[in-house]
Amino acid sequence: MPTRIVFLGGQETTVNENQDDVVAAVRRDDPNPVKLEGTDGFVLHVNWSHVTLIAPAPETRLPG
């Protein structure tokens, strides 16, 4: 399941990795940033001290 990451400035992104994997990677490399690719194709450098929320991304539903 994709993971939503919200940063201190309010910027949000979604990555394809699941929440547990994202949290483990960020904790493992702290204080160094972790490089993750967003679902939009942009590569991010995620640093634990700049993150306010890491949570499962909401499911997208098709209108129906």
PyMOL Python script that loads the backbone (N, CA, C, O; Angstrom):
from pymol import cmd

cmd.read_pdbstr("""\
ATOM      1  N   MET A   1       0.845  -1.164   0.000  1.00  0.00           N
ATOM      2  CA  MET A   1       0.000   0.000   0.000  1.00  0.00           C
ATOM      3  C   MET A   1       0.899   1.239   0.000  1.00  0.00           C
ATOM      4  O   MET A   1       1.859   1.295   0.769  1.00  0.00           O
ATOM      5  N   PRO A   2       0.616   2.211  -0.828  1.00  0.00           N
ATOM      6  CA  PRO A   2       1.406   3.445  -0.864  1.00  0.00           C
ATOM      7  C   PRO A   2       1.348   4.189   0.469  1.00  0.00           C
ATOM      8  O   PRO A   2       0.420   4.017   1.260  1.00  0.00           O
ATOM      9  N   THR A   3       2.360   5.015   0.691  1.00  0.00           N
ATOM     10  CA  THR A   3       2.484   5.764   1.941  1.00  0.00           C
ATOM     11  C   THR A   3       2.488   7.256   1.667  1.00  0.00           C
ATOM     12  O   THR A   3       3.158   7.731   0.750  1.00  0.00           O
ATOM     13  N   ARG A   4       1.736   7.986   2.468  1.00  0.00           N
ATOM     14  CA  ARG A   4       1.672   9.443   2.395  1.00  0.00           C
ATOM     15  C   ARG A   4       2.671  10.016   3.393  1.00  0.00           C
ATOM     16  O   ARG A   4       2.720   9.595   4.549  1.00  0.00           O
ATOM     17  N   ILE A   5       3.479  10.996   2.929  1.00  0.00           N
ATOM     18  CA  ILE A   5       4.436  11.673   3.797  1.00  0.00           C
ATOM     19  C   ILE A   5       4.107  13.159   3.771  1.00  0.00           C
ATOM     20  O   ILE A   5       3.983  13.757   2.702  1.00  0.00           O
ATOM     21  N   VAL A   6       3.967  13.754   4.958  1.00  0.00           N
ATOM     22  CA  VAL A   6       3.708  15.191   5.080  1.00  0.00           C
ATOM     23  C   VAL A   6       4.915  15.815   5.774  1.00  0.00           C
ATOM     24  O   VAL A   6       5.382  15.320   6.800  1.00  0.00           O
ATOM     25  N   PHE A   7       5.413  16.912   5.197  1.00  0.00           N
ATOM     26  CA  PHE A   7       6.584  17.592   5.728  1.00  0.00           C
ATOM     27  C   PHE A   7       6.180  18.818   6.537  1.00  0.00           C
ATOM     28  O   PHE A   7       5.033  19.257   6.465  1.00  0.00           O
ATOM     29  N   LEU A   8       7.113  19.372   7.307  1.00  0.00           N
ATOM     30  CA  LEU A   8       6.852  20.522   8.179  1.00  0.00           C
ATOM     31  C   LEU A   8       6.204  21.690   7.453  1.00  0.00           C
ATOM     32  O   LEU A   8       5.306  22.319   8.014  1.00  0.00           O
ATOM     33  N   GLY A   9       6.611  22.004   6.249  1.00  0.00           N
ATOM     34  CA  GLY A   9       6.062  23.132   5.513  1.00  0.00           C
ATOM     35  C   GLY A   9       4.699  22.859   4.907  1.00  0.00           C
ATOM     36  O   GLY A   9       4.132  23.734   4.253  1.00  0.00           O
ATOM     37  N   GLY A  10       4.160  21.667   5.109  1.00  0.00           N
ATOM     38  CA  GLY A  10       2.856  21.317   4.569  1.00  0.00           C
ATOM     39  C   GLY A  10       2.915  20.585   3.243  1.00  0.00           C
ATOM     40  O   GLY A  10       1.887  20.116   2.755  1.00  0.00           O
ATOM     41  N   GLN A  11       4.103  20.475   2.646  1.00  0.00           N
ATOM     42  CA  GLN A  11       4.244  19.730   1.393  1.00  0.00           C
ATOM     43  C   GLN A  11       3.934  18.263   1.654  1.00  0.00           C
ATOM     44  O   GLN A  11       4.310  17.712   2.689  1.00  0.00           O
ATOM     45  N   GLU A  12       3.247  17.639   0.709  1.00  0.00           N
ATOM     46  CA  GLU A  12       2.895  16.224   0.821  1.00  0.00           C
ATOM     47  C   GLU A  12       3.400  15.477  -0.390  1.00  0.00           C
ATOM     48  O   GLU A  12       3.537  16.042  -1.475  1.00  0.00           O
ATOM     49  N   THR A  13       3.675  14.202  -0.194  1.00  0.00           N
ATOM     50  CA  THR A  13       4.010  13.333  -1.305  1.00  0.00           C
ATOM     51  C   THR A  13       3.536  11.931  -0.973  1.00  0.00           C
ATOM     52  O   THR A  13       3.249  11.617   0.183  1.00  0.00           O
ATOM     53  N   THR A  14       3.458  11.103  -1.978  1.00  0.00           N
ATOM     54  CA  THR A  14       3.100   9.698  -1.800  1.00  0.00           C
ATOM     55  C   THR A  14       4.182   8.854  -2.451  1.00  0.00           C
ATOM     56  O   THR A  14       4.611   9.132  -3.571  1.00  0.00           O
ATOM     57  N   VAL A  15       4.621   7.821  -1.744  1.00  0.00           N
ATOM     58  CA  VAL A  15       5.610   6.889  -2.265  1.00  0.00           C
ATOM     59  C   VAL A  15       4.983   5.505  -2.353  1.00  0.00           C
ATOM     60  O   VAL A  15       4.005   5.212  -1.664  1.00  0.00           O
ATOM     61  N   ASN A  16       5.549   4.657  -3.204  1.00  0.00           N
ATOM     62  CA  ASN A  16       4.976   3.322  -3.400  1.00  0.00           C
ATOM     63  C   ASN A  16       5.275   2.350  -2.267  1.00  0.00           C
ATOM     64  O   ASN A  16       4.558   1.362  -2.105  1.00  0.00           O
ATOM     65  N   GLU A  17       6.313   2.605  -1.483  1.00  0.00           N
ATOM     66  CA  GLU A  17       6.674   1.710  -0.389  1.00  0.00           C
ATOM     67  C   GLU A  17       5.610   1.756   0.707  1.00  0.00           C
ATOM     68  O   GLU A  17       4.925   2.764   0.880  1.00  0.00           O
ATOM     69  N   ASN A  18       5.482   0.642   1.448  1.00  0.00           N
ATOM     70  CA  ASN A  18       4.495   0.637   2.528  1.00  0.00           C
ATOM     71  C   ASN A  18       5.031   1.402   3.738  1.00  0.00           C
ATOM     72  O   ASN A  18       6.231   1.657   3.837  1.00  0.00           O
ATOM     73  N   GLN A  19       4.153   1.759   4.638  1.00  0.00           N
ATOM     74  CA  GLN A  19       4.480   2.600   5.782  1.00  0.00           C
ATOM     75  C   GLN A  19       5.609   2.013   6.629  1.00  0.00           C
ATOM     76  O   GLN A  19       6.525   2.741   7.012  1.00  0.00           O
ATOM     77  N   ASP A  20       5.564   0.741   6.923  1.00  0.00           N
ATOM     78  CA  ASP A  20       6.593   0.109   7.758  1.00  0.00           C
ATOM     79  C   ASP A  20       7.973   0.227   7.122  1.00  0.00           C
ATOM     80  O   ASP A  20       8.952   0.506   7.815  1.00  0.00           O
ATOM     81  N   ASP A  21       8.060   0.016   5.809  1.00  0.00           N
ATOM     82  CA  ASP A  21       9.344   0.106   5.115  1.00  0.00           C
ATOM     83  C   ASP A  21       9.884   1.528   5.117  1.00  0.00           C
ATOM     84  O   ASP A  21      11.085   1.736   5.288  1.00  0.00           O
ATOM     85  N   VAL A  22       9.004   2.507   4.927  1.00  0.00           N
ATOM     86  CA  VAL A  22       9.424   3.912   4.929  1.00  0.00           C
ATOM     87  C   VAL A  22       9.949   4.296   6.303  1.00  0.00           C
ATOM     88  O   VAL A  22      11.026   4.884   6.410  1.00  0.00           O
ATOM     89  N   VAL A  23       9.207   3.973   7.351  1.00  0.00           N
ATOM     90  CA  VAL A  23       9.625   4.324   8.712  1.00  0.00           C
ATOM     91  C   VAL A  23      10.945   3.637   9.053  1.00  0.00           C
ATOM     92  O   VAL A  23      11.831   4.267   9.630  1.00  0.00           O
ATOM     93  N   ALA A  24      11.091   2.366   8.711  1.00  0.00           N
ATOM     94  CA  ALA A  24      12.332   1.639   9.005  1.00  0.00           C
ATOM     95  C   ALA A  24      13.525   2.266   8.283  1.00  0.00           C
ATOM     96  O   ALA A  24      14.599   2.400   8.870  1.00  0.00           O
ATOM     97  N   ALA A  25      13.351   2.645   7.037  1.00  0.00           N
ATOM     98  CA  ALA A  25      14.449   3.248   6.268  1.00  0.00           C
ATOM     99  C   ALA A  25      14.846   4.601   6.847  1.00  0.00           C
ATOM    100  O   ALA A  25      16.033   4.893   6.992  1.00  0.00           O
ATOM    101  N   VAL A  26      13.861   5.419   7.173  1.00  0.00           N
ATOM    102  CA  VAL A  26      14.158   6.755   7.702  1.00  0.00           C
ATOM    103  C   VAL A  26      14.827   6.642   9.068  1.00  0.00           C
ATOM    104  O   VAL A  26      15.772   7.380   9.344  1.00  0.00           O
ATOM    105  N   ARG A  27      14.372   5.759   9.909  1.00  0.00           N
ATOM    106  CA  ARG A  27      14.989   5.568  11.233  1.00  0.00           C
ATOM    107  C   ARG A  27      16.397   5.006  11.105  1.00  0.00           C
ATOM    108  O   ARG A  27      17.306   5.428  11.819  1.00  0.00           O
ATOM    109  N   ARG A  28      16.577   4.055  10.196  1.00  0.00           N
ATOM    110  CA  ARG A  28      17.872   3.387  10.025  1.00  0.00           C
ATOM    111  C   ARG A  28      18.948   4.391   9.617  1.00  0.00           C
ATOM    112  O   ARG A  28      20.075   4.319  10.107  1.00  0.00           O
ATOM    113  N   ASP A  29      18.617   5.320   8.733  1.00  0.00           N
ATOM    114  CA  ASP A  29      19.605   6.246   8.202  1.00  0.00           C
ATOM    115  C   ASP A  29      19.664   7.578   8.943  1.00  0.00           C
ATOM    116  O   ASP A  29      20.478   8.432   8.593  1.00  0.00           O
ATOM    117  N   ASP A  30      18.818   7.779   9.965  1.00  0.00           N
ATOM    118  CA  ASP A  30      18.814   9.032  10.718  1.00  0.00           C
ATOM    119  C   ASP A  30      20.196   9.267  11.314  1.00  0.00           C
ATOM    120  O   ASP A  30      20.745   8.335  11.901  1.00  0.00           O
ATOM    121  N   PRO A  31      20.782  10.425  11.206  1.00  0.00           N
ATOM    122  CA  PRO A  31      20.274  11.716  10.779  1.00  0.00           C
ATOM    123  C   PRO A  31      20.439  11.996   9.284  1.00  0.00           C
ATOM    124  O   PRO A  31      20.135  13.098   8.826  1.00  0.00           O
ATOM    125  N   ASN A  32      20.913  11.022   8.529  1.00  0.00           N
ATOM    126  CA  ASN A  32      21.077  11.222   7.087  1.00  0.00           C
ATOM    127  C   ASN A  32      19.745  11.044   6.367  1.00  0.00           C
ATOM    128  O   ASN A  32      18.922  10.232   6.791  1.00  0.00           O
ATOM    129  N   PRO A  33      19.518  11.786   5.288  1.00  0.00           N
ATOM    130  CA  PRO A  33      18.255  11.632   4.556  1.00  0.00           C
ATOM    131  C   PRO A  33      18.208  10.327   3.770  1.00  0.00           C
ATOM    132  O   PRO A  33      19.237   9.780   3.374  1.00  0.00           O
ATOM    133  N   VAL A  34      16.997   9.847   3.558  1.00  0.00           N
ATOM    134  CA  VAL A  34      16.750   8.650   2.760  1.00  0.00           C
ATOM    135  C   VAL A  34      16.223   9.095   1.400  1.00  0.00           C
ATOM    136  O   VAL A  34      15.412  10.017   1.319  1.00  0.00           O
ATOM    137  N   LYS A  35      16.675   8.454   0.347  1.00  0.00           N
ATOM    138  CA  LYS A  35      16.210   8.790  -0.989  1.00  0.00           C
ATOM    139  C   LYS A  35      15.046   7.875  -1.354  1.00  0.00           C
ATOM    140  O   LYS A  35      15.195   6.654  -1.409  1.00  0.00           O
ATOM    141  N   LEU A  36      13.874   8.484  -1.605  1.00  0.00           N
ATOM    142  CA  LEU A  36      12.671   7.747  -1.982  1.00  0.00           C
ATOM    143  C   LEU A  36      12.099   8.347  -3.256  1.00  0.00           C
ATOM    144  O   LEU A  36      12.219   9.548  -3.499  1.00  0.00           O
ATOM    145  N   GLU A  37      11.478   7.503  -4.064  1.00  0.00           N
ATOM    146  CA  GLU A  37      10.839   7.996  -5.284  1.00  0.00           C
ATOM    147  C   GLU A  37       9.339   8.104  -5.057  1.00  0.00           C
ATOM    148  O   GLU A  37       8.687   7.143  -4.649  1.00  0.00           O
ATOM    149  N   GLY A  38       8.803   9.290  -5.328  1.00  0.00           N
ATOM    150  CA  GLY A  38       7.376   9.516  -5.199  1.00  0.00           C
ATOM    151  C   GLY A  38       6.615   8.851  -6.329  1.00  0.00           C
ATOM    152  O   GLY A  38       7.195   8.486  -7.351  1.00  0.00           O
ATOM    153  N   THR A  39       5.328   8.697  -6.141  1.00  0.00           N
ATOM    154  CA  THR A  39       4.496   8.097  -7.180  1.00  0.00           C
ATOM    155  C   THR A  39       4.436   8.978  -8.420  1.00  0.00           C
ATOM    156  O   THR A  39       4.027   8.521  -9.487  1.00  0.00           O
ATOM    157  N   ASP A  40       4.844  10.244  -8.285  1.00  0.00           N
ATOM    158  CA  ASP A  40       4.885  11.158  -9.421  1.00  0.00           C
ATOM    159  C   ASP A  40       6.207  11.071 -10.184  1.00  0.00           C
ATOM    160  O   ASP A  40       6.389  11.768 -11.182  1.00  0.00           O
ATOM    161  N   GLY A  41       7.137  10.217  -9.725  1.00  0.00           N
ATOM    162  CA  GLY A  41       8.411  10.019 -10.396  1.00  0.00           C
ATOM    163  C   GLY A  41       9.540  10.888  -9.871  1.00  0.00           C
ATOM    164  O   GLY A  41      10.693  10.686 -10.251  1.00  0.00           O
ATOM    165  N   PHE A  42       9.239  11.850  -9.006  1.00  0.00           N
ATOM    166  CA  PHE A  42      10.278  12.702  -8.439  1.00  0.00           C
ATOM    167  C   PHE A  42      10.979  11.990  -7.293  1.00  0.00           C
ATOM    168  O   PHE A  42      10.340  11.296  -6.502  1.00  0.00           O
ATOM    169  N   VAL A  43      12.301  12.165  -7.204  1.00  0.00           N
ATOM    170  CA  VAL A  43      13.081  11.570  -6.126  1.00  0.00           C
ATOM    171  C   VAL A  43      13.175  12.574  -4.985  1.00  0.00           C
ATOM    172  O   VAL A  43      13.486  13.746  -5.197  1.00  0.00           O
ATOM    173  N   LEU A  44      12.901  12.098  -3.769  1.00  0.00           N
ATOM    174  CA  LEU A  44      12.923  12.939  -2.575  1.00  0.00           C
ATOM    175  C   LEU A  44      14.027  12.480  -1.647  1.00  0.00           C
ATOM    176  O   LEU A  44      14.379  11.301  -1.614  1.00  0.00           O
ATOM    177  N   HIS A  45      14.564  13.414  -0.900  1.00  0.00           N
ATOM    178  CA  HIS A  45      15.488  13.094   0.184  1.00  0.00           C
ATOM    179  C   HIS A  45      14.731  13.379   1.472  1.00  0.00           C
ATOM    180  O   HIS A  45      14.496  14.536   1.818  1.00  0.00           O
ATOM    181  N   VAL A  46      14.349  12.320   2.180  1.00  0.00           N
ATOM    182  CA  VAL A  46      13.497  12.435   3.358  1.00  0.00           C
ATOM    183  C   VAL A  46      14.355  12.358   4.611  1.00  0.00           C
ATOM    184  O   VAL A  46      15.090  11.393   4.821  1.00  0.00           O
ATOM    185  N   ASN A  47      14.250  13.400   5.447  1.00  0.00           N
ATOM    186  CA  ASN A  47      14.979  13.476   6.698  1.00  0.00           C
ATOM    187  C   ASN A  47      13.955  13.461   7.830  1.00  0.00           C
ATOM    188  O   ASN A  47      12.988  14.222   7.803  1.00  0.00           O
ATOM    189  N   TRP A  48      14.163  12.608   8.813  1.00  0.00           N
ATOM    190  CA  TRP A  48      13.216  12.410   9.902  1.00  0.00           C
ATOM    191  C   TRP A  48      12.802  13.728  10.551  1.00  0.00           C
ATOM    192  O   TRP A  48      11.633  13.888  10.903  1.00  0.00           O
ATOM    193  N   SER A  49      13.728  14.679  10.719  1.00  0.00           N
ATOM    194  CA  SER A  49      13.426  15.921  11.423  1.00  0.00           C
ATOM    195  C   SER A  49      12.529  16.854  10.616  1.00  0.00           C
ATOM    196  O   SER A  49      12.051  17.852  11.155  1.00  0.00           O
ATOM    197  N   HIS A  50      12.288  16.555   9.337  1.00  0.00           N
ATOM    198  CA  HIS A  50      11.432  17.402   8.503  1.00  0.00           C
ATOM    199  C   HIS A  50      10.048  16.800   8.249  1.00  0.00           C
ATOM    200  O   HIS A  50       9.236  17.382   7.531  1.00  0.00           O
ATOM    201  N   VAL A  51       9.787  15.639   8.836  1.00  0.00           N
ATOM    202  CA  VAL A  51       8.537  14.920   8.594  1.00  0.00           C
ATOM    203  C   VAL A  51       7.572  15.127   9.761  1.00  0.00           C
ATOM    204  O   VAL A  51       7.961  15.020  10.924  1.00  0.00           O
ATOM    205  N   THR A  52       6.306  15.426   9.439  1.00  0.00           N
ATOM    206  CA  THR A  52       5.294  15.531  10.495  1.00  0.00           C
ATOM    207  C   THR A  52       4.359  14.326  10.509  1.00  0.00           C
ATOM    208  O   THR A  52       3.744  14.031  11.534  1.00  0.00           O
ATOM    209  N   LEU A  53       4.246  13.624   9.368  1.00  0.00           N
ATOM    210  CA  LEU A  53       3.323  12.491   9.299  1.00  0.00           C
ATOM    211  C   LEU A  53       3.799  11.484   8.260  1.00  0.00           C
ATOM    212  O   LEU A  53       4.185  11.849   7.149  1.00  0.00           O
ATOM    213  N   ILE A  54       3.764  10.220   8.641  1.00  0.00           N
ATOM    214  CA  ILE A  54       3.948   9.102   7.709  1.00  0.00           C
ATOM    215  C   ILE A  54       2.783   8.173   7.962  1.00  0.00           C
ATOM    216  O   ILE A  54       2.655   7.614   9.051  1.00  0.00           O
ATOM    217  N   ALA A  55       1.925   8.003   6.955  1.00  0.00           N
ATOM    218  CA  ALA A  55       0.713   7.205   7.130  1.00  0.00           C
ATOM    219  C   ALA A  55       0.340   6.542   5.811  1.00  0.00           C
ATOM    220  O   ALA A  55       0.780   6.984   4.749  1.00  0.00           O
ATOM    221  N   PRO A  56      -0.470   5.481   5.869  1.00  0.00           N
ATOM    222  CA  PRO A  56      -0.947   4.882   4.621  1.00  0.00           C
ATOM    223  C   PRO A  56      -1.686   5.938   3.786  1.00  0.00           C
ATOM    224  O   PRO A  56      -2.451   6.746   4.312  1.00  0.00           O
ATOM    225  N   ALA A  57      -1.441   5.908   2.500  1.00  0.00           N
ATOM    226  CA  ALA A  57      -2.115   6.837   1.598  1.00  0.00           C
ATOM    227  C   ALA A  57      -3.594   6.460   1.493  1.00  0.00           C
ATOM    228  O   ALA A  57      -3.935   5.278   1.476  1.00  0.00           O
ATOM    229  N   PRO A  58      -4.464   7.460   1.424  1.00  0.00           N
ATOM    230  CA  PRO A  58      -5.885   7.126   1.259  1.00  0.00           C
ATOM    231  C   PRO A  58      -6.107   6.419  -0.074  1.00  0.00           C
ATOM    232  O   PRO A  58      -5.462   6.726  -1.077  1.00  0.00           O
ATOM    233  N   GLU A  59      -7.019   5.481  -0.058  1.00  0.00           N
ATOM    234  CA  GLU A  59      -7.340   4.765  -1.293  1.00  0.00           C
ATOM    235  C   GLU A  59      -8.063   5.691  -2.252  1.00  0.00           C
ATOM    236  O   GLU A  59      -8.939   6.461  -1.857  1.00  0.00           O
ATOM    237  N   THR A  60      -7.687   5.605  -3.500  1.00  0.00           N
ATOM    238  CA  THR A  60      -8.406   6.392  -4.506  1.00  0.00           C
ATOM    239  C   THR A  60      -9.575   5.568  -5.013  1.00  0.00           C
ATOM    240  O   THR A  60      -9.431   4.390  -5.342  1.00  0.00           O
ATOM    241  N   ARG A  61     -10.721   6.197  -5.070  1.00  0.00           N
ATOM    242  CA  ARG A  61     -11.918   5.485  -5.518  1.00  0.00           C
ATOM    243  C   ARG A  61     -12.412   6.122  -6.799  1.00  0.00           C
ATOM    244  O   ARG A  61     -12.419   7.344  -6.951  1.00  0.00           O
ATOM    245  N   LEU A  62     -12.816   5.283  -7.693  1.00  0.00           N
ATOM    246  CA  LEU A  62     -13.364   5.766  -8.944  1.00  0.00           C
ATOM    247  C   LEU A  62     -14.814   6.189  -8.720  1.00  0.00           C
ATOM    248  O   LEU A  62     -15.545   5.527  -7.985  1.00  0.00           O
ATOM    249  N   PRO A  63     -15.230   7.281  -9.344  1.00  0.00           N
ATOM    250  CA  PRO A  63     -16.630   7.677  -9.197  1.00  0.00           C
ATOM    251  C   PRO A  63     -17.549   6.586  -9.735  1.00  0.00           C
ATOM    252  O   PRO A  63     -17.274   5.975 -10.767  1.00  0.00           O
ATOM    253  N   GLY A  64     -18.609   6.362  -9.040  1.00  0.00           N
ATOM    254  CA  GLY A  64     -19.373   5.268  -9.542  1.00  0.00           C
ATOM    255  C   GLY A  64     -20.769   5.250  -9.276  1.00  0.00           C
ATOM    256  O   GLY A  64     -21.464   4.323  -9.692  1.00  0.00           O
TER     257      GLY A  64
END
""", "prot")
cmd.dss("prot")
cmd.show_as("cartoon", "prot")
cmd.util.cbc("prot")
cmd.orient("prot")
